[in-house]
């Protein structure tokens, strides 16, 4: 096993693999990623986001690794809120741009019988219902299949989930009832008030009103929307797994979504993409990154609870370095799932196994394979040359943060910037905020392209300029060699559309 892991780690540090995404995990034919995929049709054909409306010639041009052209919205194309967008392909580590993006305006309605269980139904120009705006970036790895599928369907799954509670959204001043009737009606509580014991009321139910008051939690409508979004990510992940039996859906993806509903922005993140709000030159982080280091204790705890998942090849305990066989019996620094600090333990034979989490920073990996711990897909991903599945350690559940747009005033230079890690790997939140604010302050407020030009500016700052020693930033440090995708969303945009 040690030789397998050494081989895997060497591939992570160097070498380019077409179709793979070695930045996040290595992708070998023996690793199981494409098992059962041969000969199956693609769930969705490869392409760039529909809103770019690229011709076949421009699509081909966008894949040139040597020049890494910046692809932006065409002048005259308008996304909801006047949103800006820019993207660029990687420097050669995968054949295609494995990032995907979507930007949609939908309408939340009570589900009709024929569409109740469908995730592929368009609004078909029916503009009735509660408006829902959606922006998503999906950073694919080991292929773009999962990212493409999520970019096409996640917003519809969220819309449909919200449709199931549409009657509650239409009455936002009332707290959601704790229990709905079997048909989902909100009126069960009223019906129960007049019900008697003979009418079928639960004989074990608490009848003392004062006791019931203290026992019942008040759940806000906001937290109910958050739950719908969290559930939608799980449904999306389950759908990818189910459809892999019929379609070729390669790899996995980090997923970052921004949903605007009824005056609030819900920012849902599963992976290492990032979103920040820039308001009055102040930076408000809206995401946390989920990596082997940030989720160390969750991963170690799972390895501790279910050691069979480690395949008798890994240890859930972390040590500052690899242990030598000659160190058996000595005391060495360690930490496990219960600890944030370090302590000493006596080294035993079991500690010689490869650590579940290994490496630091961007080189940290779970089972020497993948560098992100949340996302969609990756159901077939295994440790190199083994039968150990990694999916049990990966979570598809996002962290959801809420920003109340209606409670704050926003000027034309106040924006939300969201992008894949290709943008953030070489620039800090503060640097991005300063670049956006400086650029927009010089830009004509009436220019409909101002936010796309700001996105282009950010992308070019992270990509850098091609020189003899690769893509370089102005300070001569390496630019981002990853796929880069950026949305710049004006926070005052919703006011102009209402």
Secondary structure by P-SEA (a helix, b strand, c coil): caaaaaaaaaaaabbbbccccccccccccccccccccccccccccccccccccccaaaaaaaaccccccccccccccccccccccccccccccccccccccccbbbbbcccccccccccccccccccccbbbbbbbcccccccaaaaaaaaacaaaaaaaaaaaaaaaaaccccccccccccccccccccccccccccccccccccccaaaaaaabbbbcaaaaaaaaaaaaaaaaaaaaaaacccccccbbbbbbbbbbcccbbbbbbccccbbbbbcccbbbbcbbbbccccaaaaaaaaaaaccccccccccccccccccccccccbbbbbccccccbbbbbbbcccccccccccccccccccccccccccccccccccccccccccccccccccbbbbbbcccccccccbbbbbbcccccccccaaaaaaaaaaaaaaccccccaaaaaaaaaaaaaaacccccccccccccccccccbbbbbbbccccccccc
